[in-house]
């Protein structure tokens, strides 16, 4: 795959007000993640830490309603993710479901842009989740393809190194190339499917109906439907015709 990176000159670029070293790091980051990898999301998070110091991050698969699934993490414990999913995601001020229109237009949001510090520090989210895990600040980046949200990256920091406007500016420049790289390589990565989902895809390619797939795999018709829904989401398609065309 070849990705052409183009930073347009003019007001849009000049208004970013980033240091020359930032642009150099962004170009290096983009060229590094463009290389084919089996787990592109892990590579992206590793390079965000390596190039920019974002050492606590999580990369979610997302849909256009802001639903988050299948997290890949860097510098975060499994228990932290379990606690977030089971208990605290509903309290997250920056959860995409709460700010869909903002994420589509701005791409990157910081906590300070959404909630006042006093309200945040008094919240259940901060006192029961963020503070006990050693976090204070948070920033979330939406990844968009053809006006549809396809992924979300969350970043965390402690109180001594909060996110600044230049962090948002970096991601407003990087989000498009991250989205394109992720979408291309994730769709080409066979590891994105479970073993049973791969079996379903193979039978779909043979033209089998849902009932025939269920009989062949000794599963229920409803289970086939659930597998297909997951497969469609992973490939960003709506039906079997689109799936066969994509694969």
Backbone as numpy.savetxt, mean C-alpha at the origin, in Angstrom:
# Nx Ny Nz CAx CAy CAz Cx Cy Cz
11.21 -5.08 -17.30 10.36 -3.89 -17.30 11.24 -2.64 -17.30
10.86 -1.66 -18.07 11.56 -0.38 -18.09 10.59 0.70 -17.65
10.97 1.44 -16.62 10.14 2.54 -16.15 10.86 3.83 -16.47
10.21 4.70 -17.17 10.77 6.01 -17.49 10.31 6.99 -16.43
11.25 7.63 -15.77 10.94 8.59 -14.71 11.11 9.97 -15.27
10.05 10.77 -15.20 10.09 12.11 -15.74 9.64 13.10 -14.69
10.53 14.00 -14.29 10.17 15.08 -13.39 10.03 16.34 -14.23
8.82 16.83 -14.34 8.59 17.98 -15.19 9.11 19.25 -14.53
9.80 20.07 -15.34 10.26 21.35 -14.85 9.10 22.33 -14.84
9.24 23.39 -14.07 8.18 24.38 -14.00 7.68 24.54 -12.58
6.52 25.18 -12.46 6.01 25.53 -11.14 5.80 24.31 -10.26
5.31 23.22 -10.83 4.98 22.07 -10.01 6.22 21.53 -9.32
7.31 21.42 -10.02 8.53 20.91 -9.45 9.16 21.93 -8.51
9.21 23.18 -8.94 9.83 24.20 -8.12 9.11 24.38 -6.79
7.80 24.21 -6.81 7.02 24.38 -5.58 7.28 23.28 -4.55
7.93 22.19 -4.97 8.21 21.14 -4.00 9.26 21.58 -2.98
10.19 22.47 -3.37 11.18 23.05 -2.45 11.97 21.99 -1.71
12.41 20.97 -2.41 13.24 19.94 -1.82 14.71 20.19 -2.14
15.58 19.63 -1.33 17.01 19.75 -1.58 17.40 18.91 -2.79
18.51 19.29 -3.43 19.00 18.54 -4.57 19.23 17.08 -4.19
19.74 16.85 -2.98 19.99 15.48 -2.54 18.71 14.65 -2.50
17.57 15.30 -2.19 16.29 14.60 -2.20 15.95 14.10 -3.59
16.12 14.95 -4.59 15.82 14.54 -5.96 16.75 13.40 -6.40
18.02 13.48 -6.00 18.96 12.42 -6.33 18.55 11.11 -5.68
18.14 11.17 -4.40 17.70 9.97 -3.71 16.42 9.40 -4.31
15.50 10.28 -4.72 14.26 9.82 -5.34 14.55 9.07 -6.64
15.45 9.61 -7.45 15.80 8.95 -8.71 16.47 7.61 -8.44
17.37 7.58 -7.45 18.04 6.32 -7.10 17.02 5.31 -6.58
16.10 5.76 -5.74 15.05 4.89 -5.21 14.21 4.30 -6.34
13.80 5.15 -7.27 12.94 4.69 -8.38 13.66 3.67 -9.25
14.94 3.90 -9.53 15.68 2.97 -10.37 15.91 1.64 -9.66
16.07 1.68 -8.33 16.30 0.45 -7.56 15.06 -0.41 -7.51
13.90 0.17 -7.24 12.68 -0.64 -7.12 12.16 -1.11 -8.47
12.67 -0.54 -9.56 12.22 -0.94 -10.89 12.74 -2.31 -11.29
13.76 -2.80 -10.59 14.31 -4.12 -10.91 13.33 -5.20 -10.47
13.08 -6.20 -11.32 12.12 -7.25 -10.96 12.49 -7.97 -9.66
11.54 -8.09 -8.76 11.74 -8.75 -7.48 10.50 -9.58 -7.16
10.70 -10.69 -6.41 9.57 -11.54 -6.05 8.64 -10.86 -5.06
9.20 -10.11 -4.11 8.37 -9.44 -3.12 8.61 -7.94 -3.22
7.96 -7.33 -4.18 8.24 -5.92 -4.48 7.86 -5.01 -3.32
6.85 -5.37 -2.55 6.47 -4.49 -1.44 7.56 -4.44 -0.37
8.16 -5.58 -0.06 9.27 -5.60 0.90 10.45 -4.78 0.39
10.72 -4.90 -0.91 11.82 -4.14 -1.51 11.56 -2.64 -1.39
10.33 -2.22 -1.68 9.98 -0.80 -1.60 10.17 -0.28 -0.17
9.69 -1.03 0.82 9.83 -0.59 2.21 11.30 -0.56 2.64
12.06 -1.55 2.20 13.50 -1.56 2.52 14.20 -0.34 1.94
13.88 0.01 0.71 14.52 1.16 0.07 14.06 2.48 0.66
12.82 2.55 1.12 12.37 3.76 1.81 13.17 3.97 3.09
13.49 2.87 3.77 14.34 2.98 4.97 15.77 3.32 4.58
16.29 2.67 3.56 17.68 2.84 3.15 17.96 4.24 2.61
17.06 4.75 1.78 17.29 6.03 1.11 16.84 7.22 1.94
15.78 7.06 2.75 15.17 8.21 3.41 15.02 8.06 4.92
15.37 6.90 5.45 15.28 6.71 6.90 13.89 6.38 7.42
12.96 6.00 6.55 11.63 5.59 7.00 11.71 4.13 7.44
12.13 3.92 8.70 12.49 2.57 9.14 11.37 1.81 9.84
10.20 2.43 9.98 9.03 1.73 10.52 7.87 1.97 9.56
7.52 0.92 8.83 6.55 1.12 7.76 5.73 -0.14 7.53
4.60 0.05 6.86 3.70 -1.05 6.52 3.07 -0.77 5.17
2.99 -1.79 4.35 2.46 -1.67 2.98 1.24 -2.57 2.89
0.07 -1.94 2.73 -1.20 -2.67 2.63 -1.65 -2.76 1.17
-2.30 -3.86 0.84 -3.14 -3.89 -0.35 -4.43 -3.16 0.01
-4.92 -2.32 -0.89 -6.12 -1.54 -0.59 -7.07 -1.54 -1.78
-8.33 -1.28 -1.50 -9.29 -1.10 -2.58 -9.80 0.34 -2.57
-10.69 0.65 -3.49 -11.10 2.04 -3.65 -12.07 2.51 -2.57
-12.45 1.61 -1.66 -13.27 1.99 -0.51 -12.42 2.20 0.73
-11.10 2.01 0.58 -10.21 2.20 1.71 -10.04 0.98 2.59
-10.52 -0.19 2.14 -10.33 -1.42 2.90 -8.87 -1.87 2.77
-8.26 -2.30 3.87 -6.85 -2.67 3.90 -6.70 -4.16 4.20
-5.84 -4.85 3.43 -5.60 -6.28 3.64 -4.14 -6.59 3.37
-3.73 -7.79 3.81 -2.44 -8.39 3.44 -1.24 -7.47 3.69
-0.98 -7.10 4.96 0.11 -6.17 5.23 1.49 -6.81 5.09
2.43 -6.02 4.58 3.87 -6.34 4.60 4.53 -5.26 5.43
5.42 -5.62 6.36 5.95 -4.65 7.30 7.47 -4.56 7.24
7.98 -3.42 7.72 9.42 -3.20 7.87 9.63 -2.51 9.22
10.39 -3.16 10.12 10.70 -2.55 11.41 9.57 -2.56 12.40
8.52 -3.33 12.15 7.38 -3.43 13.06 7.17 -4.89 13.44
6.74 -5.13 14.67 6.53 -6.50 15.12 5.19 -7.04 14.64
5.10 -8.37 14.55 3.84 -8.99 14.18 2.74 -8.64 15.18
3.10 -8.59 16.48 2.11 -8.30 17.50 1.52 -6.91 17.32
2.37 -5.95 16.91 1.88 -4.60 16.66 0.81 -4.61 15.57
1.05 -5.37 14.52 0.09 -5.45 13.41 -1.18 -6.15 13.85
-1.04 -7.24 14.61 -2.23 -7.93 15.11 -3.09 -6.99 15.95
-2.44 -6.25 16.85 -3.19 -5.32 17.71 -3.89 -4.26 16.87
-3.20 -3.75 15.86 -3.80 -2.71 15.01 -5.03 -3.26 14.29
-4.88 -4.41 13.67 -5.98 -4.98 12.88 -7.16 -5.34 13.77
-6.87 -5.98 14.91 -7.93 -6.50 15.77 -8.66 -5.42 16.56
-7.93 -4.37 16.95 -8.51 -3.46 17.92 -8.44 -1.98 17.54
-7.33 -1.54 16.95 -7.08 -0.11 16.89 -7.24 0.53 15.50
-7.42 -0.25 14.46 -7.57 0.36 13.13 -8.77 1.29 13.09
-9.82 0.94 13.82 -11.03 1.78 13.81 -10.82 3.11 14.50
-9.76 3.22 15.32 -9.45 4.47 16.00 -8.42 5.32 15.27
-7.85 4.78 14.21 -6.76 5.45 13.49 -7.30 6.69 12.77
-6.78 7.85 13.13 -7.22 9.11 12.52 -6.91 9.15 11.02
-5.90 8.40 10.59 -5.48 8.44 9.19 -5.91 7.20 8.41
-6.85 6.45 8.92 -7.32 5.29 8.15 -7.95 5.79 6.85
-7.57 5.19 5.72 -8.08 5.68 4.42 -9.59 5.77 4.32
-10.31 4.88 4.99 -11.77 4.92 4.91 -12.35 6.24 5.41
-11.61 6.94 6.28 -12.09 8.18 6.85 -11.79 9.40 5.98
-10.90 9.25 5.00 -10.45 10.42 4.23 -10.23 10.07 2.75
-11.15 9.34 2.16 -10.95 8.87 0.80 -10.70 10.01 -0.19
-11.50 11.06 -0.11 -11.34 12.15 -1.08 -10.00 12.85 -0.90
-9.56 13.02 0.34 -8.27 13.66 0.60 -7.12 12.80 0.08
-7.20 11.50 0.29 -6.12 10.63 -0.18 -6.05 10.59 -1.70
-7.19 10.67 -2.35 -7.17 10.68 -3.82 -6.53 11.97 -4.36
-6.73 13.07 -3.68 -6.24 14.35 -4.19 -4.84 14.69 -3.70
-4.51 14.31 -2.46 -3.24 14.75 -1.87 -2.16 13.67 -1.86
-2.54 12.41 -1.93 -1.63 11.27 -1.94 -0.96 11.00 -0.59
-0.53 12.03 0.13 0.15 11.85 1.41 -0.46 12.75 2.46
-0.76 12.17 3.62 -1.36 12.93 4.72 -0.59 12.67 6.01
-0.35 13.75 6.77 0.26 13.65 8.09 -0.81 13.84 9.17
-0.55 13.31 10.35 -1.52 13.44 11.45 -1.87 14.88 11.73
-0.86 15.76 11.72 -1.08 17.16 12.07 -2.05 17.84 11.10
-2.22 17.26 9.90 -3.15 17.82 8.92 -4.59 17.38 9.17
-4.76 16.42 10.07 -6.08 15.83 10.30 -6.62 16.11 11.69
-5.75 16.09 12.69 -6.20 16.18 14.08 -5.27 17.09 14.88
-5.83 17.82 15.83 -5.03 18.69 16.68 -4.25 17.85 17.70
-3.03 18.28 18.05 -2.18 17.49 18.96 -2.88 17.10 20.27
-3.59 18.03 20.90 -4.24 17.73 22.18 -5.29 16.64 22.02
-6.11 16.74 20.98 -7.13 15.71 20.74 -6.48 14.37 20.47
-5.40 14.39 19.70 -4.70 13.15 19.39 -4.10 12.52 20.65
-3.40 13.32 21.45 -2.74 12.79 22.65 -3.73 12.30 23.69
-4.94 12.80 23.68 -5.98 12.34 24.61 -6.74 11.12 24.08
-6.47 10.72 22.86 -7.27 9.68 22.21 -6.86 8.27 22.66
-7.78 7.34 22.49 -7.50 5.92 22.73 -6.41 5.44 21.80
-6.44 5.90 20.58 -5.46 5.45 19.58 -4.04 5.76 20.04
-3.81 6.97 20.55 -2.46 7.32 20.99 -2.12 6.63 22.31
-2.98 6.74 23.29 -2.66 6.27 24.63 -2.58 4.75 24.73
-3.41 4.03 23.97 -3.45 2.57 24.10 -2.67 1.84 23.01
-2.36 2.54 21.92 -1.66 1.85 20.83 -0.34 2.51 20.45
-0.38 3.76 20.06 0.83 4.41 19.56 1.89 4.54 20.66
1.56 5.15 21.77 2.54 5.39 22.84 3.13 4.10 23.39
2.33 3.07 23.71 2.92 1.82 24.22 3.89 1.16 23.24
3.73 1.42 21.94 4.63 0.85 20.94 5.80 1.77 20.61
5.89 2.90 21.33 7.01 3.81 21.11 6.83 4.74 19.94
5.59 4.88 19.44 5.31 5.75 18.31 4.63 7.03 18.79
4.80 8.07 18.03 4.07 9.31 18.27 3.39 9.80 17.00
4.17 9.92 15.93 3.64 10.51 14.70 3.39 9.44 13.65
2.57 9.81 12.66 2.16 8.87 11.63 1.94 9.64 10.32
2.27 8.98 9.21 1.95 9.52 7.90 1.48 8.37 7.01
0.51 8.64 6.16 -0.05 7.61 5.29 -0.03 8.09 3.85
0.39 7.20 2.95 0.51 7.52 1.53 -0.41 6.59 0.74
-1.23 7.14 -0.12 -2.10 6.34 -0.97 -1.44 6.12 -2.33
-1.59 4.92 -2.86 -1.08 4.56 -4.17 -2.26 4.38 -5.10
-2.24 5.09 -6.21 -3.41 5.18 -7.08 -3.06 4.82 -8.51
-3.93 4.03 -9.12 -3.79 3.68 -10.52 -5.13 3.91 -11.21
-5.12 4.73 -12.26 -6.35 5.04 -13.00 -7.47 5.49 -12.05
-7.11 6.38 -11.13 -8.04 7.00 -10.18 -8.58 6.02 -9.14
-8.00 4.81 -9.07 -8.42 3.82 -8.09 -7.30 3.60 -7.08
-7.64 3.56 -5.79 -6.66 3.26 -4.76 -6.32 1.78 -4.82
-5.03 1.47 -4.92 -4.59 0.07 -5.03 -3.72 -0.35 -3.84
-3.17 0.61 -3.13 -2.31 0.28 -2.00 -2.16 1.47 -1.07
-1.69 1.19 0.13 -1.48 2.24 1.12 -0.19 1.93 1.88
0.65 2.94 2.07 1.85 2.81 2.88 1.69 3.66 4.13
1.88 3.06 5.29 1.84 3.79 6.55 3.23 3.88 7.15
3.57 5.04 7.70 4.87 5.27 8.31 4.67 5.76 9.74
5.56 5.35 10.65 5.48 5.78 12.05 6.83 6.30 12.52
6.78 7.27 13.45 7.99 7.83 14.05 7.73 8.17 15.51
8.83 8.36 16.28 8.68 8.76 17.66 8.55 10.28 17.76
8.43 10.77 19.00 8.14 12.19 19.21 9.33 13.09 18.86
10.53 12.52 18.82 11.72 13.32 18.53 11.95 13.51 17.03
11.20 12.81 16.20 11.42 12.91 14.75 10.09 12.86 14.01
9.27 13.85 14.25 7.95 13.89 13.64 8.05 14.17 12.14
6.99 13.86 11.42 6.96 14.08 9.98 6.77 15.56 9.67
7.51 16.02 8.68 7.50 17.42 8.28 6.94 17.57 6.87
6.66 18.82 6.43 6.12 19.01 5.08 6.98 18.40 3.98
8.31 18.38 4.17 9.15 17.81 3.10 8.93 16.31 2.93
8.48 15.64 4.00 8.15 14.22 3.87 6.97 14.03 2.92
5.97 14.88 3.08 4.82 14.83 2.17 5.24 15.16 0.75
6.11 16.14 0.59 6.55 16.55 -0.74 7.29 15.41 -1.45
8.11 14.68 -0.69 8.81 13.54 -1.29 7.82 12.54 -1.87
6.80 12.20 -1.06 5.89 11.16 -1.50 4.93 11.64 -2.59
4.69 12.92 -2.67 3.89 13.41 -3.78 4.63 13.24 -5.10
5.96 13.25 -5.03 6.76 12.98 -6.22 6.93 11.48 -6.45
7.00 10.69 -5.38 7.32 9.27 -5.50 6.11 8.37 -5.66
4.92 8.83 -5.27 3.78 7.92 -5.20 3.43 7.31 -6.56
3.59 8.08 -7.62 3.22 7.57 -8.94 4.13 6.43 -9.37
5.44 6.60 -9.18 6.37 5.55 -9.60 6.25 4.33 -8.69
5.96 4.54 -7.39 5.73 3.40 -6.50 4.48 2.64 -6.96
3.42 3.36 -7.28 2.18 2.72 -7.73 2.40 1.90 -8.99
3.09 2.49 -9.97 3.31 1.81 -11.24 4.17 0.56 -11.06
5.23 0.69 -10.26 6.13 -0.44 -10.03 5.43 -1.55 -9.27
4.73 -1.17 -8.22 4.00 -2.15 -7.41 2.96 -2.88 -8.24
2.16 -2.14 -8.98 1.08 -2.75 -9.75 1.63 -3.72 -10.77
2.67 -3.32 -11.50 3.23 -4.17 -12.55 3.83 -5.44 -11.97
4.69 -5.29 -10.96 5.40 -6.45 -10.45 4.50 -7.33 -9.58
3.58 -6.73 -8.85 2.68 -7.51 -8.02 1.77 -8.39 -8.88
1.31 -7.85 -9.98 0.46 -8.63 -10.87 1.22 -9.76 -11.55
2.53 -9.55 -11.75 3.33 -10.58 -12.41 3.89 -11.61 -11.43
3.69 -11.41 -10.14 4.29 -12.25 -9.12 3.34 -13.40 -8.77
3.69 -14.66 -9.12 2.79 -15.78 -8.83 2.62 -16.02 -7.34
3.54 -15.51 -6.51 3.43 -15.74 -5.08 2.28 -14.95 -4.45
1.66 -14.04 -5.22 0.54 -13.29 -4.65 -0.68 -14.18 -4.46
-0.73 -15.34 -5.12 -1.87 -16.25 -4.99 -1.55 -17.36 -4.00
-2.54 -17.74 -3.19 -2.38 -18.93 -2.37 -2.41 -20.16 -3.29
-2.04 -21.31 -2.72 -2.02 -22.53 -3.53 -3.41 -22.84 -4.09
-4.44 -22.68 -3.27 -5.79 -22.99 -3.73 -6.27 -21.95 -4.75
-5.91 -20.67 -4.55 -6.26 -19.64 -5.53 -5.59 -19.92 -6.87
-4.36 -20.41 -6.84 -3.67 -20.76 -8.09 -4.40 -21.91 -8.79
-4.91 -22.86 -8.01 -5.70 -23.96 -8.59 -6.95 -23.41 -9.28
-7.61 -22.47 -8.61 -8.82 -21.87 -9.19 -8.49 -21.14 -10.49
-7.41 -20.37 -10.49 -7.01 -19.64 -11.70 -6.74 -20.61 -12.84
-6.05 -21.70 -12.56 -5.74 -22.68 -13.61 -7.02 -23.23 -14.24
-8.03 -23.47 -13.41 -9.29 -24.00 -13.94 -10.09 -22.93 -14.67
-10.00 -21.69 -14.21 -10.64 -20.59 -14.94 -10.04 -20.49 -16.35
-8.73 -20.63 -16.46 -8.07 -20.56 -17.77 -8.52 -21.68 -18.69
-8.96 -22.80 -18.08 -9.47 -23.91 -18.89 -10.93 -23.71 -19.28
-11.53 -22.62 -18.79 -12.93 -22.33 -19.14 -13.94 -23.01 -18.24
-13.53 -23.51 -17.07 -14.45 -24.20 -16.17 -15.42 -23.21 -15.53
-16.64 -23.68 -15.28 -17.62 -22.87 -14.55 -17.32 -22.96 -13.06
-17.98 -22.11 -12.28 -17.79 -22.15 -10.83 -18.17 -23.52 -10.26
-19.26 -24.08 -10.76 -19.69 -25.39 -10.26 -18.68 -26.47 -10.61
-18.13 -26.41 -11.82 -17.12 -27.39 -12.23 -15.85 -27.24 -11.40
-15.49 -26.00 -11.08 -14.31 -25.76 -10.24 -14.53 -26.33 -8.85
-15.74 -26.13 -8.31 -16.06 -26.64 -6.98 -15.96 -28.17 -6.95
-16.49 -28.82 -7.97 -16.45 -30.29 -8.03 -15.02 -30.79 -8.19
-14.25 -30.11 -9.01 -12.87 -30.53 -9.27 -12.00 -30.40 -8.02
-12.22 -29.36 -7.23 -11.38 -29.09 -6.06 -12.01 -29.57 -4.76
-13.21 -30.17 -4.85 -13.91 -30.70 -3.67 -14.16 -29.59 -2.64
-14.63 -28.46 -3.12 -15.00 -27.35 -2.25 -16.40 -26.89 -2.62
-16.98 -26.03 -1.80 -18.34 -25.58 -2.06 -18.37 -24.48 -3.13
-19.54 -24.27 -3.68 -19.72 -23.22 -4.68 -19.42 -21.85 -4.07
-19.84 -21.63 -2.82 -19.58 -20.35 -2.16 -18.10 -20.13 -1.92
-17.37 -21.21 -1.63 -15.92 -21.10 -1.44 -15.24 -20.69 -2.73
-15.71 -21.22 -3.84 -15.17 -20.81 -5.14 -15.38 -19.32 -5.35
-16.57 -18.85 -5.01 -16.87 -17.42 -5.17 -15.93 -16.57 -4.32
-15.68 -17.02 -3.08 -14.78 -16.26 -2.19 -13.36 -16.23 -2.75
-12.90 -17.37 -3.27 -11.57 -17.41 -3.89 -11.49 -16.45 -5.08
-12.53 -16.45 -5.88 -12.55 -15.58 -7.06 -12.54 -14.11 -6.66
-13.27 -13.77 -5.62 -13.28 -12.38 -5.16 -11.88 -11.94 -4.74
-11.16 -12.82 -4.02 -9.78 -12.50 -3.62 -8.87 -12.38 -4.82
-9.05 -13.27 -5.78 -8.21 -13.25 -6.99 -8.47 -11.99 -7.80
-9.74 -11.62 -7.95 -10.07 -10.39 -8.68 -9.43 -9.17 -8.01
-9.50 -9.14 -6.67 -8.92 -8.01 -5.95 -7.41 -7.94 -6.17
-6.75 -9.09 -6.10 -5.30 -9.10 -6.25 -4.85 -8.71 -7.65
-5.65 -9.07 -8.65 -5.31 -8.73 -10.03 -5.97 -7.44 -10.51
-6.78 -6.84 -9.63 -7.46 -5.58 -9.97 -8.32 -5.73 -11.22
-9.15 -6.79 -11.22 -10.11 -7.02 -12.29 -11.48 -7.23 -11.68
-12.50 -7.28 -12.52 -13.89 -7.36 -12.05 -14.55 -8.70 -12.34
-14.02 -9.46 -13.29 -14.69 -10.71 -13.69 -13.70 -11.67 -14.34
-14.21 -12.86 -14.72 -13.35 -13.89 -15.30 -12.75 -13.47 -16.63
-13.52 -12.78 -17.43 -13.02 -12.33 -18.74 -11.79 -11.44 -18.57
-11.90 -10.46 -17.67 -10.79 -9.55 -17.42 -9.59 -10.30 -16.82
-9.89 -11.30 -15.95 -8.82 -12.07 -15.34 -8.04 -12.84 -16.40
-8.74 -13.53 -17.29 -8.07 -14.31 -18.33 -7.26 -13.39 -19.25
-7.80 -12.22 -19.57 -7.06 -11.28 -20.40 -5.77 -10.82 -19.72
-5.84 -10.64 -18.39 -4.67 -10.12 -17.67 -3.59 -11.18 -17.52
-3.98 -12.45 -17.33 -2.98 -13.49 -17.07 -2.58 -14.22 -18.34
